[in-house]
Amino acid sequence: MRYLSKQFHRQKLFLHKGTSILLSLALIATLFTTHVTSVQSAGGYALVLLSRYNCTLRIGQSCFLTGVASNGKRIVWKSSKSSVASVNTYGQITAKKAGTCKITGKVTGGEASCQVTVEKTQITLSASNLTIENGTCATIKASTSNGSPVTWKSQKSSVATIDENGRITARKTGETNLTAKADGSTKVCRLTVKKPKITLSRKSASLYRKQSLALQAKTSSGRSVTWKTKKKSVATVSKSGRVTAIKHGTAIITANLDGVTKECEITVKSPTISLSKSSATIKKGKSLKLTAAVSSGNAPAWKSSKSAVASVDSMGKVTAKKKGSCYIYASEDGTKETCHIQVTA
């Protein structure tokens, strides 16, 4: 009877201790919200419980992993791939690059692991395709899912360059890829650099010698053109586009910008001249005033065929010098009119 009493006492004590252990484990499990299937036990010596068994981070982010061991030992942390995510002695996990790895908490006789996933950095651009004119600038914006800064690169810097702030400068017509890079992720914007368009205020014009007009050129980019004349002996053009007629003939005025050219044909007309007299008789020592109406409004040049018989000044005043005959000419830019003068004694 005494033997049965001792056996019953031993079983009761065993059940009491087992219940206490189970209650302690249940309490630990409640504190750390775990999945039992995620816990590894080495040789049944120690049980390691973690605060989490799966973790998703962005590059640069951190989180803390905590744990408790049934034997009360301090947990030692280790990463299976520290290039993806590292862990320090306090269980702080830091995401380094996209990928997966395991963070293991280990004590003598037991260990448990947390699966860490580091997400790839997502890059968002303000435009995936962009068209600008040669010689102009534009800005493209980029943002990342984790706030990491981006670096920019142009595939063809001869076509366009881009600085660290995303400011694009077009260099010549063509196409290039602009690549934004962050944490190993890339995003591309296709850039097209096109030729400008030029519109002239007129395609042709007629002038007389000494007259001028202002040509205007509008460009699609708002930039200024370079003006040039193909025959400066007929007409010249200033940097601002003002054309001045030099002599009768035809000249082509061009407006140029980045290889694009627009033309305006300038015709410098020969004027018409009408004299007040076509002939006159003057006594020696006397004078006569000739007038000339010139369609261009310019004053004609006067000249005598025989200044010894009759001379003429710049105002058209003819003076008879000796008996004989001669011609007085009024000329302007290729046009000449004649008056016959007879000088008597």
C-alpha positions as CSV (number, residue, x, y, z in Angstrom):
1,M,0.0,0.0,0.0
2,R,2.8,2.3,0.9
3,Y,4.5,1.5,-2.5
4,L,1.3,2.4,-4.5
5,S,1.1,5.7,-2.5
6,K,4.7,6.6,-3.5
7,Q,4.0,5.8,-7.2
8,F,0.9,7.9,-7.2
9,H,2.9,10.8,-5.6
10,R,5.6,10.5,-8.3
11,Q,3.1,10.5,-11.2
12,K,1.4,13.5,-9.7
13,L,4.7,15.4,-9.4
14,F,5.6,14.5,-13.0
15,L,2.3,15.7,-14.3
16,H,2.6,19.0,-12.3
17,K,6.1,19.7,-13.7
18,G,5.0,18.8,-17.3
19,T,2.0,21.1,-17.0
20,S,4.2,23.9,-15.8
21,I,6.6,23.5,-18.8
22,L,3.7,23.4,-21.2
23,L,2.1,26.5,-19.6
24,S,5.5,28.3,-19.9
25,L,5.9,27.4,-23.5
26,A,2.3,28.5,-24.3
27,L,3.0,31.8,-22.6
28,I,6.1,32.4,-24.7
29,A,4.3,31.4,-27.8
30,T,1.5,33.9,-27.0
31,L,4.0,36.7,-26.5
32,F,5.7,36.2,-29.8
33,T,2.8,35.2,-32.1
34,T,4.6,32.4,-33.8
35,H,3.9,29.4,-36.0
36,V,5.1,26.3,-34.4
37,T,6.1,24.7,-37.7
38,S,8.7,27.6,-38.2
39,V,10.6,26.7,-35.0
40,Q,13.6,24.5,-35.3
41,S,14.9,22.5,-32.3
42,A,18.3,20.9,-32.3
43,G,18.5,17.6,-30.5
44,G,15.5,18.7,-28.3
45,Y,17.9,20.6,-26.0
46,A,16.5,24.1,-26.5
47,L,13.6,25.9,-28.1
48,V,14.1,29.2,-29.9
49,L,11.0,31.4,-30.5
50,L,11.2,34.5,-32.8
51,S,9.1,37.6,-33.0
52,R,8.6,37.0,-36.8
53,Y,9.4,34.3,-39.3
54,N,8.9,36.3,-42.5
55,C,9.9,39.8,-43.2
56,T,9.7,42.0,-46.4
57,L,11.9,45.1,-46.6
58,R,12.8,47.8,-49.1
59,I,16.5,48.5,-49.8
60,G,17.8,50.7,-47.0
61,Q,15.0,49.8,-44.6
62,S,15.6,48.2,-41.2
63,C,13.6,46.2,-38.7
64,F,14.3,44.4,-35.4
65,L,14.1,40.7,-34.9
66,T,13.7,39.5,-31.3
67,G,13.7,36.0,-29.8
68,V,13.8,34.0,-26.6
69,A,15.4,30.6,-25.9
70,S,13.9,28.1,-23.5
71,N,17.3,27.6,-21.9
72,G,17.7,31.4,-21.3
73,K,20.8,31.7,-23.3
74,R,21.6,34.8,-25.4
75,I,20.7,34.4,-29.0
76,V,23.5,34.9,-31.7
77,W,22.2,36.3,-35.0
78,K,23.6,35.5,-38.4
79,S,22.6,36.2,-42.0
80,S,22.8,33.6,-44.7
81,K,23.5,36.3,-47.3
82,S,24.8,39.6,-45.7
83,S,25.0,41.2,-49.2
84,V,21.2,41.0,-49.3
85,A,20.4,41.8,-45.6
86,S,22.7,42.1,-42.7
87,V,22.0,41.6,-39.0
88,N,23.8,43.0,-35.9
89,T,24.2,41.6,-32.5
90,Y,20.9,43.2,-31.3
91,G,18.9,41.6,-34.1
92,Q,18.6,44.7,-36.3
93,I,18.1,43.7,-39.9
94,T,19.2,46.1,-42.6
95,A,18.2,45.5,-46.3
96,K,21.1,45.9,-48.7
97,K,20.0,44.7,-52.1
98,A,17.1,42.9,-53.8
99,G,16.9,39.2,-53.0
100,T,16.1,36.7,-50.2
101,C,18.1,35.4,-47.3
102,K,17.6,33.8,-43.9
103,I,18.3,35.5,-40.5
104,T,19.0,32.8,-38.0
105,G,18.9,33.1,-34.2
106,K,21.0,30.4,-32.6
107,V,21.8,29.2,-29.1
108,T,23.5,26.1,-27.9
109,G,21.2,23.2,-28.7
110,G,18.7,25.1,-30.8
111,E,18.0,27.7,-33.5
112,A,15.2,29.4,-35.5
113,S,15.2,31.4,-38.8
114,C,13.3,34.3,-40.3
115,Q,12.9,34.5,-44.1
116,V,13.8,38.0,-45.3
117,T,12.7,39.3,-48.7
118,V,14.3,42.6,-50.0
119,E,12.1,44.1,-52.7
120,K,13.6,45.5,-55.9
121,T,13.6,49.3,-56.0
122,Q,10.9,50.7,-58.3
123,I,11.7,53.8,-60.4
124,T,9.0,56.0,-61.8
125,L,9.8,58.6,-64.5
126,S,7.7,61.6,-65.4
127,A,8.0,60.6,-69.1
128,S,9.0,57.4,-70.9
129,N,9.2,59.2,-74.3
130,L,10.3,62.8,-74.8
131,T,10.8,65.0,-77.9
132,I,12.7,68.3,-77.8
133,E,14.3,70.5,-80.3
134,N,18.0,70.8,-80.9
135,G,19.7,73.4,-78.7
136,T,16.9,73.5,-76.1
137,C,16.7,72.1,-72.6
138,A,14.1,70.1,-70.7
139,T,13.8,68.3,-67.3
140,I,12.7,64.8,-66.5
141,K,11.8,63.8,-63.0
142,A,12.4,60.4,-61.3
143,S,11.2,59.0,-58.0
144,T,12.0,55.7,-56.3
145,S,9.8,53.4,-54.1
146,N,12.3,53.7,-51.2
147,G,13.4,57.3,-51.7
148,S,16.9,56.3,-53.0
149,P,18.5,58.9,-55.2
150,V,18.9,58.1,-58.9
151,T,21.9,58.6,-61.2
152,W,21.4,59.6,-64.8
153,K,23.2,58.6,-68.0
154,S,22.8,59.4,-71.7
155,Q,23.4,56.6,-74.2
156,K,24.6,59.2,-76.8
157,S,26.0,62.3,-75.1
158,S,26.6,63.7,-78.6
159,V,22.8,63.9,-79.1
160,A,21.9,65.0,-75.6
161,T,23.4,65.2,-72.1
162,I,21.7,64.9,-68.8
163,D,22.9,66.1,-65.4
164,E,22.3,64.7,-61.9
165,N,19.1,66.7,-61.6
166,G,17.6,65.3,-64.8
167,R,18.1,68.4,-66.8
168,I,18.5,67.5,-70.5
169,T,20.4,69.6,-73.0
170,A,19.9,68.7,-76.7
171,R,23.2,68.8,-78.7
172,K,22.2,67.6,-82.2
173,T,19.3,65.9,-84.0
174,G,18.9,62.1,-83.3
175,E,17.8,59.7,-80.7
176,T,19.2,58.5,-77.4
177,N,18.2,56.6,-74.3
178,L,18.3,58.4,-70.9
179,T,18.7,55.8,-68.1
180,A,17.9,56.4,-64.5
181,K,19.5,54.0,-62.0
182,A,19.0,53.3,-58.3
183,D,20.0,50.4,-56.2
184,G,20.7,48.2,-59.3
185,S,17.3,49.0,-60.8
186,T,17.0,51.0,-64.1
187,K,14.4,52.9,-66.0
188,V,14.7,54.3,-69.5
189,C,13.3,57.3,-71.2
190,R,13.6,57.5,-75.0
191,L,14.6,60.9,-76.2
192,T,14.2,62.3,-79.7
193,V,16.0,65.5,-80.7
194,K,14.3,67.1,-83.7
195,K,15.1,69.9,-86.1
196,P,13.5,73.3,-85.5
197,K,10.9,74.8,-87.7
198,I,11.4,78.3,-89.2
199,T,8.7,80.6,-90.5
200,L,9.7,83.8,-92.3
201,S,7.5,86.9,-92.4
202,R,7.7,86.9,-96.2
203,K,9.1,84.7,-99.0
204,S,10.0,87.6,-101.4
205,A,10.2,91.4,-101.6
206,S,11.0,94.2,-104.1
207,L,13.1,97.2,-103.2
208,Y,14.8,100.1,-104.8
209,R,18.4,101.0,-104.1
210,K,18.9,102.3,-100.5
211,Q,15.6,101.1,-99.4
212,S,15.4,98.5,-96.5
213,L,12.9,96.2,-94.8
214,A,12.9,94.1,-91.7
215,L,12.6,90.3,-92.2
216,Q,11.2,88.4,-89.2
217,A,11.8,84.7,-88.5
218,K,9.8,82.7,-86.0
219,T,11.2,79.4,-84.7
220,S,9.3,76.6,-83.0
221,S,11.8,76.7,-80.1
222,G,11.9,80.5,-79.9
223,R,15.6,80.7,-80.6
224,S,17.2,83.2,-82.9
225,V,18.3,82.4,-86.5
226,T,21.4,83.4,-88.3
227,W,20.9,85.7,-91.3
228,K,23.0,85.6,-94.5
229,T,22.8,87.0,-98.0
230,K,23.9,85.1,-101.1
231,K,24.8,88.2,-103.0
232,K,26.0,91.1,-100.8
233,S,26.6,93.3,-103.9
234,V,22.8,93.4,-104.4
235,A,21.5,93.3,-100.9
236,T,22.9,93.0,-97.4
237,V,21.2,91.7,-94.2
238,S,22.0,92.6,-90.6
239,K,22.1,90.2,-87.6
240,S,18.5,91.2,-86.7
241,G,17.2,90.5,-90.3
242,R,17.1,94.1,-91.7
243,V,17.7,93.9,-95.5
244,T,19.2,96.9,-97.4
245,A,19.2,97.2,-101.2
246,I,22.6,98.0,-102.7
247,K,22.0,97.9,-106.4
248,H,19.6,96.4,-109.0
249,G,19.5,92.6,-109.2
250,T,18.4,89.6,-107.2
251,A,19.7,88.3,-103.9
252,I,18.6,85.4,-101.7
253,I,18.4,86.1,-98.0
254,T,18.6,83.0,-95.8
255,A,17.6,82.3,-92.2
256,N,19.5,79.4,-90.6
257,L,19.1,77.4,-87.4
258,D,20.7,74.0,-86.7
259,G,20.9,73.0,-90.4
260,V,17.4,74.2,-91.2
261,T,17.2,77.0,-93.8
262,K,14.5,79.3,-95.0
263,E,14.9,81.7,-98.0
264,C,13.5,85.1,-99.0
265,E,14.1,86.4,-102.5
266,I,14.9,90.1,-102.7
267,T,14.6,91.9,-106.0
268,V,16.3,95.3,-106.2
269,K,14.4,97.1,-109.0
270,S,15.9,99.6,-111.5
271,P,14.0,102.9,-111.2
272,T,12.3,104.9,-113.9
273,I,13.5,108.5,-114.6
274,S,11.6,111.3,-116.2
275,L,13.4,114.5,-117.2
276,S,11.8,117.9,-117.3
277,K,13.3,118.4,-120.8
278,S,14.5,116.0,-123.5
279,S,16.4,118.8,-125.3
280,A,17.2,122.5,-124.9
281,T,19.0,125.4,-126.5
282,I,21.1,127.7,-124.4
283,K,23.1,130.8,-125.2
284,K,26.8,130.8,-124.1
285,G,27.1,132.0,-120.5
286,K,23.5,131.2,-119.7
287,S,22.2,128.3,-117.5
288,L,19.2,126.0,-117.4
289,K,17.7,124.0,-114.5
290,L,16.8,120.4,-115.3
291,T,14.7,118.3,-113.0
292,A,14.4,114.5,-112.8
293,A,11.6,112.5,-111.3
294,V,13.0,109.2,-110.1
295,S,10.6,106.4,-109.1
296,S,12.9,105.2,-106.3
297,G,12.9,108.7,-104.7
298,N,16.7,108.7,-104.9
299,A,18.5,111.7,-106.4
300,P,20.1,111.0,-109.8
301,A,23.7,111.5,-110.7
302,W,24.2,114.2,-113.3
303,K,26.9,114.2,-116.0
304,S,27.8,116.0,-119.2
305,S,29.1,114.3,-122.3
306,K,31.2,117.4,-123.1
307,S,31.7,119.5,-120.1
308,A,33.7,122.0,-122.2
309,V,30.5,122.8,-124.1
310,A,28.1,122.6,-121.1
311,S,28.6,121.5,-117.5
312,V,26.0,120.3,-115.0
313,D,26.1,120.3,-111.2
314,S,24.8,117.7,-108.7
315,M,21.4,119.6,-108.6
316,G,20.9,119.4,-112.4
317,K,21.9,123.0,-113.2
318,V,23.3,123.2,-116.7
319,T,25.7,126.0,-117.7
320,A,26.6,126.8,-121.3
321,K,30.3,127.4,-121.9
322,K,30.9,127.5,-125.6
323,K,29.1,127.0,-128.9
324,G,28.4,123.3,-129.7
325,S,26.2,120.4,-128.6
326,C,26.4,117.8,-125.9
327,Y,24.3,115.5,-123.8
328,I,23.3,115.8,-120.2
329,Y,22.7,112.4,-118.4
330,A,20.6,111.7,-115.3
331,S,21.3,108.2,-114.0
332,E,20.3,106.1,-111.0
333,D,21.1,102.4,-110.4
334,G,21.4,101.3,-114.0
335,T,18.8,103.6,-115.5
336,K,19.8,106.6,-117.6
337,E,17.9,109.5,-119.3
338,T,19.3,112.0,-121.7
339,C,18.7,115.7,-122.5
340,H,20.3,117.1,-125.7
341,I,21.8,120.6,-125.2
342,Q,22.6,123.0,-128.0
343,V,24.8,126.0,-127.0
344,T,24.6,129.1,-129.3
345,A,26.9,132.1,-129.4
